[in-house]
Amino acid sequence: MTLLKLFVNTLRQNLPRLPNTGTQLRHITAMEVAPESDKLVPNKNRTRFRKRQWEDNTTKVNGAPEEKRDKPFERIKRKKMAMLLGYCGVDYYGMQRNPGVRTIEEDLLKALLEAKYINEEDFTTQQNTQFQRSSRTDKGVSASRQVVSLKLPLEVSVEEINKGLPECIRVFDVKRVTNKFNSKCKCNARTYSYTLPTFAFEPSLSIESGDERKRYRISSDKMQQINSVLGYYKGTKCYHNFTEKKHFQDPSSSRYMMGFSIDKVFIESDLEFAVLLVKGQSFMLHQIRKMIGLTIAVCRGLVDISIMDKVFGKEKVMIPTAPGLGLVLDKVHYDRYDTKFKDSHDSLTWTEVEDTVQKFTHEHIFPNIIKGEIQDESMATWLEKLKGHSYEPSDDAPVEKDGEKDDTDDEQDDDVVEDEENNTEEVKHKNEEASEKKNEVSEVKDERSEENNSEKVGEKNEVSEGKVEVGEVVKKVSET
């Protein structure tokens, strides 16, 4: 205790004394230092409110509160949808949008804009809605069941869309699908129908006589012969002779046909018609029309049945192309999609609207085909030309130039070409991602190597510096 007092007294004697001003020192709190306007909010629950007062839209001008600003545009939540529609394409230049001409997509997008399911920007640039068609149909070709996919509001009225469409185009149904659904890429098969008068298969009939054409009725033997010829197309074969600018070695010439046969026979305006159905994984330009043209030629005895084996070989064979009037996109198949998502999404078989589809087909598509056969005699005129057709390649045969297309093209059935393009893009994207990862890895390696190199260089420099210092010391010692 004595030592402590001694220590305190010693400190008092050695410390300098402050002048006596009569001011007393006291502690100052943070609340006293801060100005009144910035005092801490006593209630912690209101702290966020005071921090974000700048977001308040109401401000005072001359003491009077100003009106609130208009609310921002409310975004409509849109999801990926699949739309089933049918159309008669006689007066249209195909399904796909093409500036300057009338197309199915153009009228469909106009109707969606009018119904306010898409905006002006979506109408101008349809890619904004991720729009995609299941199959392209060309000039004059109709479709009983075409499917398109795009992003639409959750609440969509089919009746509202049809109000803005002409009678020859009808939307049958709209269903919610997965976010990654693509109506073309997810389609695993397509079925086309071809309607033609049955007299086209009978060689003994005089095609010049309209009365004989109307009196003709196909026999069971003739139907069996037709199905027998159509059976040659089943399976995976090289169809380089059934399209333009394809070679036997081209892998894209190989196509898989699941079935080809007569579906039904009916009589309309005293003329008998047959409906042929072909189901395939994919088709090429002119392929279906050439398949039917060759079948007619064989059944009429204009060429031997042995040609059915020859056309799938290496040799070039000039195959006749049947008229495009009777070709219709009948159905697109999503079997794999339905199987995979059967527990979470609606099926895309569209059985719920089958009656509506059949009614539209018989009221708007078949009448135009029948009219073209009865009034314009489309098939009869083509059969006259078929008599002089040459199946051997000739230098005088017209060659389609690159970039040009036949104006009477029926079925731009080059869906696989589109699939290959998409696959190419997908592979390209994956390659880019892989290259980016490789670049990242290489960058990391480079950084590590640079660090290691810099460390090594530093060590070498230190060693060299040490050597220099040692050398200088030795030099000085030697001098002394």
C-alpha positions as CSV (number, residue, x, y, z in Angstrom):
1,M,0.0,0.0,0.0
2,T,2.9,2.4,0.8
3,L,4.5,1.6,-2.5
4,L,1.3,2.4,-4.4
5,K,0.9,5.8,-2.7
6,L,4.5,6.6,-3.5
7,F,4.0,5.7,-7.2
8,V,0.9,8.0,-7.4
9,N,2.6,10.9,-5.8
10,T,5.5,10.5,-8.2
11,L,3.2,10.7,-11.2
12,R,1.5,13.8,-9.9
13,Q,4.8,15.6,-9.5
14,N,6.0,14.7,-13.0
15,L,2.8,15.4,-15.0
16,P,2.4,18.9,-16.5
17,R,-0.4,20.8,-14.9
18,L,-3.3,22.3,-17.0
19,P,-4.4,25.9,-16.5
20,N,-7.4,26.2,-14.3
21,T,-10.2,27.5,-16.6
22,G,-13.0,26.4,-14.4
23,T,-14.1,23.9,-17.2
24,Q,-15.1,20.5,-16.1
25,L,-14.5,17.5,-18.4
26,R,-17.3,15.1,-18.9
27,H,-18.2,12.2,-21.2
28,I,-20.1,12.9,-24.4
29,T,-22.5,10.3,-25.8
30,A,-23.1,9.5,-29.5
31,M,-26.7,10.7,-29.2
32,E,-25.4,14.2,-28.2
33,V,-22.9,14.4,-31.1
34,A,-25.4,13.4,-33.8
35,P,-27.7,16.2,-35.2
36,E,-31.4,16.0,-34.4
37,S,-32.3,15.2,-38.0
38,D,-30.1,12.2,-38.0
39,K,-31.0,10.8,-34.6
40,L,-31.3,7.0,-34.6
41,V,-34.8,5.7,-34.9
42,P,-35.9,4.4,-31.5
43,N,-38.0,1.6,-33.1
44,K,-35.7,-0.8,-35.0
45,N,-38.7,-2.1,-37.0
46,R,-38.9,1.2,-38.8
47,T,-35.2,1.4,-39.7
48,R,-35.8,-0.1,-43.2
49,F,-38.6,2.3,-43.9
50,R,-36.4,5.3,-43.1
51,K,-33.6,4.0,-45.2
52,R,-35.8,3.6,-48.3
53,Q,-37.8,6.8,-48.0
54,W,-36.5,7.8,-51.4
55,E,-38.8,5.2,-53.0
56,D,-41.9,7.0,-51.9
57,N,-43.6,8.5,-55.0
58,T,-45.3,11.3,-53.1
59,T,-43.4,14.6,-52.8
60,K,-44.5,17.9,-51.5
61,V,-44.5,21.0,-53.7
62,N,-45.3,24.3,-51.8
63,G,-46.6,22.3,-48.9
64,A,-49.2,20.4,-51.1
65,P,-48.7,16.7,-51.8
66,E,-48.2,15.8,-55.5
67,E,-50.2,13.1,-57.2
68,K,-48.7,9.6,-57.4
69,R,-47.0,8.6,-60.6
70,D,-48.8,6.1,-62.9
71,K,-48.1,2.5,-62.0
72,P,-45.6,0.8,-64.2
73,F,-46.8,-1.6,-67.0
74,E,-47.9,-4.8,-65.5
75,R,-46.1,-7.8,-67.1
76,I,-48.2,-10.7,-68.2
77,K,-46.9,-14.0,-67.0
78,R,-46.5,-16.2,-70.1
79,K,-45.7,-19.9,-70.4
80,K,-44.9,-22.3,-73.2
81,M,-48.0,-23.5,-75.0
82,A,-48.7,-26.0,-77.8
83,M,-51.4,-24.9,-80.2
84,L,-53.3,-27.2,-82.6
85,L,-54.7,-25.6,-85.7
86,G,-55.9,-26.5,-89.2
87,Y,-56.0,-24.6,-92.4
88,C,-56.7,-24.8,-96.1
89,G,-53.6,-23.5,-97.8
90,V,-55.0,-23.1,-101.4
91,D,-54.8,-19.3,-101.3
92,Y,-51.7,-19.1,-99.2
93,Y,-48.0,-19.1,-100.0
94,G,-47.2,-21.7,-97.4
95,M,-47.1,-21.9,-93.6
96,Q,-43.9,-20.1,-92.8
97,R,-43.9,-16.3,-92.6
98,N,-42.7,-14.6,-95.8
99,P,-42.7,-10.8,-96.2
100,G,-44.8,-9.5,-99.1
101,V,-47.0,-12.6,-99.5
102,R,-50.0,-14.1,-97.6
103,T,-49.0,-16.9,-95.2
104,I,-50.6,-18.9,-92.5
105,E,-48.3,-17.6,-89.8
106,E,-48.9,-14.0,-90.7
107,D,-52.7,-14.4,-90.2
108,L,-52.2,-16.4,-87.0
109,L,-49.9,-13.8,-85.4
110,K,-52.3,-11.0,-86.4
111,A,-55.1,-12.8,-84.6
112,L,-52.9,-13.2,-81.5
113,L,-52.0,-9.5,-81.6
114,E,-55.7,-8.6,-81.9
115,A,-56.6,-10.8,-79.0
116,K,-53.8,-9.1,-77.0
117,Y,-52.0,-12.4,-76.3
118,I,-48.8,-10.9,-77.9
119,N,-47.6,-7.3,-78.2
120,E,-46.4,-5.3,-81.2
121,E,-42.8,-6.3,-80.6
122,D,-43.7,-10.0,-80.5
123,F,-45.6,-9.6,-83.7
124,T,-42.7,-8.0,-85.5
125,T,-40.1,-10.4,-84.0
126,Q,-41.9,-13.7,-83.4
127,Q,-38.7,-15.2,-81.9
128,N,-39.5,-13.2,-78.8
129,T,-42.3,-15.7,-78.1
130,Q,-40.1,-18.7,-79.0
131,F,-42.4,-19.4,-81.9
132,Q,-41.9,-22.7,-83.7
133,R,-43.9,-24.8,-86.2
134,S,-43.9,-28.6,-86.2
135,S,-43.7,-28.9,-90.0
136,R,-43.4,-26.4,-92.9
137,T,-46.0,-26.7,-95.6
138,D,-45.4,-24.9,-98.9
139,K,-47.6,-23.0,-101.3
140,G,-51.2,-24.4,-101.6
141,V,-50.7,-27.2,-99.1
142,S,-53.3,-27.7,-96.3
143,A,-53.1,-29.1,-92.8
144,S,-55.6,-30.9,-90.7
145,R,-53.5,-30.9,-87.6
146,Q,-50.6,-28.5,-87.5
147,V,-48.9,-27.8,-84.1
148,V,-47.0,-24.6,-83.2
149,S,-45.3,-23.8,-79.9
150,L,-44.9,-20.4,-78.4
151,K,-45.2,-18.5,-75.1
152,L,-48.7,-17.2,-74.3
153,P,-50.6,-16.1,-71.2
154,L,-51.9,-18.8,-69.0
155,E,-55.5,-17.9,-69.7
156,V,-56.0,-18.2,-73.4
157,S,-59.4,-18.4,-75.2
158,V,-59.5,-20.3,-78.4
159,E,-62.7,-18.5,-79.4
160,E,-61.0,-15.1,-79.0
161,I,-58.2,-16.2,-81.3
162,N,-60.6,-17.5,-84.0
163,K,-62.5,-14.2,-84.0
164,G,-59.5,-12.7,-85.8
165,L,-58.9,-15.6,-88.2
166,P,-60.5,-16.2,-91.6
167,E,-62.8,-19.2,-91.9
168,C,-60.1,-21.3,-93.7
169,I,-57.9,-21.2,-90.5
170,R,-59.1,-22.6,-87.2
171,V,-57.4,-23.0,-83.8
172,F,-58.7,-26.2,-82.2
173,D,-57.0,-26.3,-78.8
174,V,-54.2,-24.8,-76.7
175,K,-52.3,-26.8,-74.0
176,R,-49.6,-26.1,-71.5
177,V,-46.3,-27.8,-72.2
178,T,-42.9,-28.0,-70.7
179,N,-40.7,-24.9,-70.8
180,K,-38.2,-26.5,-73.2
181,F,-40.9,-27.9,-75.5
182,N,-40.3,-27.3,-79.2
183,S,-43.0,-28.4,-81.6
184,K,-40.5,-29.3,-84.3
185,C,-37.7,-30.9,-82.4
186,K,-40.0,-32.9,-80.0
187,C,-42.0,-34.3,-83.0
188,N,-40.9,-37.9,-83.5
189,A,-43.0,-38.6,-86.6
190,R,-45.3,-36.9,-89.2
191,T,-48.2,-38.3,-91.1
192,Y,-49.3,-36.9,-94.5
193,S,-52.4,-37.8,-96.5
194,Y,-52.7,-37.8,-100.2
195,T,-56.2,-37.7,-101.8
196,L,-56.6,-38.7,-105.5
197,P,-59.2,-40.2,-107.8
198,T,-59.0,-44.0,-107.9
199,F,-59.1,-44.1,-111.8
200,A,-55.4,-42.9,-111.6
201,F,-54.4,-46.5,-110.9
202,E,-56.4,-48.2,-113.7
203,P,-54.5,-48.6,-117.0
204,S,-57.4,-49.9,-119.0
205,L,-59.5,-46.8,-118.3
206,S,-59.8,-44.0,-120.9
207,I,-58.8,-40.9,-118.9
208,E,-60.1,-38.7,-121.7
209,S,-63.7,-39.7,-120.9
210,G,-65.2,-37.9,-117.9
211,D,-68.1,-40.4,-117.8
212,E,-65.8,-43.4,-117.6
213,R,-63.8,-41.7,-114.8
214,K,-67.0,-41.2,-112.8
215,R,-68.2,-44.8,-113.4
216,Y,-65.0,-46.4,-112.3
217,R,-64.9,-48.2,-108.9
218,I,-61.7,-49.7,-107.6
219,S,-61.5,-53.5,-107.0
220,S,-60.1,-55.3,-104.0
221,D,-57.4,-56.8,-106.2
222,K,-56.3,-53.3,-107.4
223,M,-56.2,-52.1,-103.8
224,Q,-54.1,-55.1,-102.8
225,Q,-51.7,-54.3,-105.7
226,I,-51.4,-50.6,-104.6
227,N,-50.7,-51.6,-101.0
228,S,-48.1,-54.1,-102.2
229,V,-46.2,-51.4,-104.1
230,L,-46.5,-48.9,-101.2
231,G,-45.0,-51.6,-99.0
232,Y,-41.6,-51.2,-100.8
233,Y,-41.2,-47.8,-99.1
234,K,-41.4,-49.1,-95.5
235,G,-38.2,-49.2,-93.4
236,T,-35.0,-47.2,-93.7
237,K,-33.9,-46.6,-97.3
238,C,-31.9,-44.1,-99.3
239,Y,-34.3,-41.6,-101.0
240,H,-31.7,-39.7,-103.0
241,N,-33.8,-40.2,-106.2
242,F,-36.9,-38.8,-104.6
243,T,-35.7,-35.3,-104.1
244,E,-33.4,-32.6,-105.6
245,K,-29.6,-32.3,-105.4
246,K,-29.0,-35.4,-103.2
247,H,-26.5,-38.1,-103.7
248,F,-26.4,-41.8,-102.7
249,Q,-23.5,-41.2,-100.4
250,D,-25.3,-38.3,-98.6
251,P,-26.3,-39.5,-95.1
252,S,-29.3,-37.1,-95.1
253,S,-30.8,-39.1,-98.0
254,S,-31.6,-41.9,-95.6
255,R,-35.2,-41.8,-94.3
256,Y,-37.3,-44.1,-92.1
257,M,-40.9,-44.8,-93.3
258,M,-43.1,-46.4,-90.7
259,G,-46.1,-47.1,-92.9
260,F,-47.7,-46.4,-96.3
261,S,-51.1,-47.7,-97.4
262,I,-54.7,-46.9,-98.5
263,D,-56.6,-45.5,-95.6
264,K,-60.1,-45.2,-97.1
265,V,-62.1,-44.9,-100.2
266,F,-65.1,-42.5,-100.6
267,I,-67.3,-41.1,-103.4
268,E,-67.9,-37.4,-103.9
269,S,-69.8,-35.8,-106.8
270,D,-70.1,-39.3,-108.4
271,L,-66.3,-39.6,-108.5
272,E,-64.4,-42.2,-106.4
273,F,-61.5,-41.0,-104.3
274,A,-58.8,-42.8,-102.3
275,V,-56.9,-41.4,-99.3
276,L,-53.3,-42.7,-98.9
277,L,-51.6,-42.2,-95.6
278,V,-47.8,-42.2,-95.2
279,K,-46.1,-42.0,-91.8
280,G,-42.4,-41.2,-91.6
281,Q,-39.9,-39.9,-89.2
282,S,-39.1,-37.1,-91.7
283,F,-39.4,-36.2,-95.3
284,M,-37.5,-34.3,-98.0
285,L,-38.5,-31.9,-100.6
286,H,-40.9,-33.5,-103.2
287,Q,-40.4,-37.0,-101.6
288,I,-44.0,-37.8,-101.0
289,R,-45.2,-36.7,-104.4
290,K,-42.5,-38.7,-106.1
291,M,-43.3,-41.8,-104.0
292,I,-46.9,-41.5,-105.2
293,G,-46.0,-40.7,-108.8
294,L,-43.8,-43.8,-109.0
295,T,-46.6,-46.0,-107.4
296,I,-49.1,-44.8,-110.0
297,A,-46.6,-45.5,-112.9
298,V,-46.1,-49.1,-111.6
299,C,-49.8,-49.8,-111.1
300,R,-50.6,-48.4,-114.6
301,G,-48.0,-50.7,-116.1
302,L,-45.9,-47.8,-117.4
303,V,-42.7,-49.2,-115.7
304,D,-41.8,-52.6,-114.4
305,I,-42.0,-53.4,-110.7
306,S,-38.3,-54.1,-110.6
307,I,-37.7,-50.3,-110.6
308,M,-38.8,-50.3,-106.9
309,D,-35.4,-51.9,-106.0
310,K,-33.4,-49.9,-108.5
311,V,-34.6,-46.4,-107.2
312,F,-33.0,-47.1,-103.8
313,G,-29.6,-48.0,-105.3
314,K,-26.7,-45.9,-106.5
315,E,-28.1,-45.3,-110.0
316,K,-29.8,-42.1,-110.9
317,V,-33.5,-42.6,-111.8
318,M,-35.8,-39.8,-112.9
319,I,-39.0,-40.3,-110.9
320,P,-42.3,-38.5,-111.9
321,T,-43.7,-36.0,-109.4
322,A,-47.5,-36.3,-108.7
323,P,-49.6,-33.1,-108.5
324,G,-49.5,-31.3,-105.2
325,L,-53.3,-30.7,-104.9
326,G,-54.1,-33.7,-102.7
327,L,-51.3,-33.4,-100.2
328,V,-52.3,-32.6,-96.6
329,L,-50.3,-32.6,-93.3
330,D,-52.6,-35.0,-91.4
331,K,-50.9,-35.4,-88.0
332,V,-47.8,-34.7,-86.1
333,H,-46.8,-37.3,-83.4
334,Y,-45.3,-36.6,-79.9
335,D,-45.3,-40.2,-78.6
336,R,-42.0,-39.8,-76.7
337,Y,-43.0,-36.5,-75.1
338,D,-46.4,-37.9,-74.0
339,T,-44.7,-41.0,-72.5
340,K,-42.2,-38.9,-70.6
341,F,-44.5,-36.2,-69.2
342,K,-47.8,-38.2,-69.0
343,D,-48.0,-37.6,-65.2
344,S,-47.3,-33.9,-65.3
345,H,-48.7,-32.5,-68.6
346,D,-51.6,-33.1,-71.0
347,S,-51.3,-35.5,-73.8
348,L,-50.7,-34.0,-77.3
349,T,-52.9,-36.6,-79.1
350,W,-55.7,-34.0,-79.1
351,T,-58.4,-36.6,-78.9
352,E,-60.7,-34.1,-77.1
353,V,-61.1,-32.1,-80.3
354,E,-61.1,-34.9,-82.9
355,D,-64.7,-34.2,-83.9
356,T,-64.0,-30.6,-84.5
357,V,-60.9,-31.4,-86.6
358,Q,-62.8,-33.9,-88.7
359,K,-65.6,-31.4,-89.3
360,F,-63.1,-28.7,-90.4
361,T,-61.3,-31.1,-92.7
362,H,-64.4,-32.2,-94.5
363,E,-65.8,-28.6,-94.8
364,H,-62.7,-26.7,-95.8
365,I,-60.0,-29.0,-97.1
366,F,-61.6,-31.9,-99.0
367,P,-64.0,-29.6,-101.0
368,N,-61.0,-27.8,-102.5
369,I,-59.3,-31.0,-103.5
370,I,-62.5,-32.4,-105.0
371,K,-63.1,-29.2,-106.9
372,G,-59.6,-29.2,-108.3
373,E,-60.1,-32.8,-109.6
374,I,-63.6,-32.4,-111.0
375,Q,-63.4,-28.9,-112.5
376,D,-59.7,-28.5,-113.3
377,E,-59.0,-32.3,-113.9
378,S,-55.7,-32.0,-112.1
379,M,-54.9,-35.8,-112.1
380,A,-56.2,-36.5,-115.6
381,T,-54.0,-33.8,-117.0
382,W,-50.9,-35.1,-115.2
383,L,-51.6,-38.7,-116.4
384,E,-51.4,-37.6,-120.0
385,K,-47.9,-36.2,-119.3
386,L,-46.9,-39.4,-117.4
387,K,-47.2,-41.5,-120.6
388,G,-44.1,-39.8,-122.1
389,H,-42.0,-39.6,-118.9
390,S,-38.4,-40.9,-119.2
391,Y,-36.9,-42.6,-116.1
392,E,-33.3,-42.4,-117.5
393,P,-31.3,-39.3,-116.6
394,S,-30.7,-37.0,-119.5
395,D,-28.4,-34.0,-120.1
396,D,-31.5,-32.1,-121.4
397,A,-33.4,-32.5,-118.1
398,P,-33.9,-29.2,-116.4
399,V,-31.6,-28.7,-113.4
400,E,-32.9,-26.7,-110.4
401,K,-30.5,-23.9,-109.6
402,D,-29.2,-23.2,-106.1
403,G,-31.5,-21.0,-104.1
404,E,-34.5,-21.6,-106.5
405,K,-37.6,-23.5,-105.7
406,D,-40.4,-25.0,-107.7
407,D,-43.4,-22.7,-107.3
408,T,-45.8,-25.7,-107.3
409,D,-43.8,-27.3,-104.4
410,D,-46.2,-29.0,-102.2
411,E,-44.6,-30.1,-99.0
412,Q,-41.4,-28.4,-98.0
413,D,-40.8,-31.6,-96.1
414,D,-37.2,-30.8,-95.2
415,D,-37.9,-31.0,-91.5
416,V,-34.7,-33.1,-91.0
417,V,-32.7,-30.3,-92.6
418,E,-34.1,-28.0,-89.9
419,D,-33.4,-30.7,-87.3
420,E,-29.9,-31.0,-88.5
421,E,-29.5,-27.2,-88.3
422,N,-30.8,-27.2,-84.8
423,N,-28.6,-30.1,-83.9
424,T,-25.6,-28.2,-85.4
425,E,-26.5,-25.2,-83.3
426,E,-26.8,-27.3,-80.2
427,V,-23.5,-29.1,-80.9
428,K,-21.9,-25.7,-81.6
429,H,-23.3,-24.3,-78.3
430,K,-21.9,-27.4,-76.4
431,N,-18.6,-27.0,-78.1
432,E,-18.5,-23.4,-77.2
433,E,-19.2,-24.2,-73.6
434,A,-16.6,-27.0,-73.6
435,S,-14.0,-24.6,-75.1
436,E,-14.9,-22.0,-72.5
437,K,-14.3,-24.5,-69.8
438,K,-11.0,-25.5,-71.4
439,N,-10.0,-21.8,-71.6
440,E,-10.9,-21.4,-67.9
441,V,-8.8,-24.4,-67.0
442,S,-6.0,-23.3,-69.2
443,E,-6.2,-19.8,-67.7
444,V,-6.0,-21.2,-64.2
445,K,-3.0,-23.4,-65.3
446,D,-1.4,-20.3,-66.8
447,E,-1.9,-18.3,-63.7
448,R,-0.5,-21.1,-61.6
449,S,2.4,-21.5,-63.9
450,E,3.0,-17.8,-63.9
451,E,3.0,-17.8,-60.1
452,N,5.3,-20.7,-60.0
453,N,7.5,-19.1,-62.6
454,S,7.5,-15.8,-60.7
455,E,8.4,-17.6,-57.5
456,K,11.2,-19.5,-59.3
457,V,12.4,-16.3,-60.9
458,G,12.3,-14.6,-57.5
459,E,14.3,-17.4,-56.0
460,K,16.8,-17.3,-58.8
461,N,17.1,-13.5,-58.4
462,E,17.6,-13.9,-54.7
463,V,20.3,-16.5,-55.3
464,S,21.9,-14.3,-57.9
465,E,21.8,-11.3,-55.7
466,G,23.4,-13.4,-52.9
467,K,26.1,-14.5,-55.3
468,V,26.8,-10.9,-56.2
469,E,27.0,-9.9,-52.6
470,V,29.3,-12.7,-51.8
471,G,31.4,-11.8,-54.8
472,E,31.7,-8.2,-53.7
473,V,32.8,-9.3,-50.2
474,V,35.4,-11.6,-51.7
475,K,36.6,-8.8,-53.9
476,K,36.9,-6.4,-51.0
477,V,38.7,-9.0,-49.0
478,S,41.1,-9.7,-51.8
479,E,41.8,-5.9,-52.2
480,T,42.6,-5.6,-48.5
